[in-house]
Amino acid sequence: MSTSLAGAIRGALLTGEAREKVMAARRVARDWRLGRLAFEFDVAMPDQPAWPAGLELLPPSQMPKRGKGGSERNRVALWHSIAHIEFVAIDLALDMAGRFGAEMGPEFTGDFLKVAADEALHFALIERKLHSLGSCYGALPAHSGLWQAAHDTRDDVAARLAVVPMVLEARGLDVTPAMLGKVRQAGDESGARILERILDDEIRHVGIGAKHFREASRRRDELPRELWQNLVKLHFRGVLKPPFNDSARLAGGLPRDWYGGIA
């Protein structure tokens, strides 16, 4: 084992070209699974991962509004926005493993490398979908704020777990079923299958976050629900708002009495 795990993760984070990042993330996960990487954290994670050079990033307030109709333009905008979420999710999972793996241990690290590989697959599927619509990732502006949650919680694994998998990814569980219904109603069965795959995987990702959050709470000798609520109030800049997909959230280890009281 000549390569450290941290070095491999850092290399993937600093890979900017989209398809190369997909391959890099999947390679790190595979090499870790096959025992090719030493569990060593000899380099620091970058403050900001590399993204495609031509990607235009805009503040949330300046993002163009997507129309509600089923035009080709609106379809492209929808899939492009999902592509960007999944692309950033690759880096969020890689950074989780590389930044907090030494503290939390090999099981934690392996779990989030699996998440990174899943997100890479999701992005690849959506990029192929964009190509079928005559577009590509980077053809439209993208939300600049998606990495902010990672930056804000870079010094606290419990805060990172509370906000990223247990708020941001959990929100995906809430909104994806309605999106899936609209895509299927429009006759886009291939798009519906992609969203079904993402929804199934994201339930598992929320569950991974909830599992390790409970372990982080145990290490701090704090009650998980109260700690989660306090960290969300402290670190999450948005608002938890219904409707909630209670059944999917519960399947991911997030009971309603955790989020219902602070929504």
C-alpha positions, 0 to 999 in steps of 0.5 A: 500500500504505497498510497495514503487514503487521504492523498487519494481523496485529496486528488479526487477533490482537486480533479475539476473536469466532471467525467474525470472526477466521476472516475476519480471518486469511483476509483478511490472507493474501489481502491479502498474496498480492495485494500490498496490504500493505507488508512493514513491521513497525511495531507489536509483536505482542500478548503474548496474542491476543483470544479469544471473551469467553464462552470458559471456559478451564481448566488442563489438570488441570481439563479434564473427561475425555471418555468413550470411548463414542459418545454425542452428548455425547462426540461434541460434546466431541471436536469442541469440543476439536478446534475449540479446537486449530484456533482457537488454531492460527490465532493461533499462525501469525499470531503466527509471521508477525508476530513473526518475519517481519522477521527471517526474510523475506517467504517465511517470512511468506507461508508462515505466513500461508498456514498461518493461512488453512488453520487458519481454514478448519479451524476454520470446518469444525469449527464447522459440524460442531458446529452440526450436532450442536446445539452451538457453539464456546464451549459447553464449557470449553477448554484454557488452556495451548495458547498457553503454547508461544508465550509461552515461545518469543516471543524465539527463532524457532528455539525457536518453530519447534522446538516449535510446528510440529515438536512440537505439530503433529507430534503431530497427525500421530500422533493424527489417524489413530486418531481418523479411524478411530473417526469413520469407524467410527461412520458419520460420513463428513462428520467423517472428510472434515474430519479427512482434510483437516486431516491432509493440511494438517498434514503440509504445515504441519510441512514448512513449520516444518521448512524454516524451522527448517533455515534458522534453524539455518543462520543460527546455524551449528548442526546442525539435528538437534542444535539441534532436540533441544536446543531441545525439551528446553529449551522443551517442557514435555511428553514426546515419546511414541509411537506416532509416525506415522513416514511422515507425520512424514518427509513433513513433513521430520521424520526419526525420528532427530530425535525417536526419541532423545529420545522 
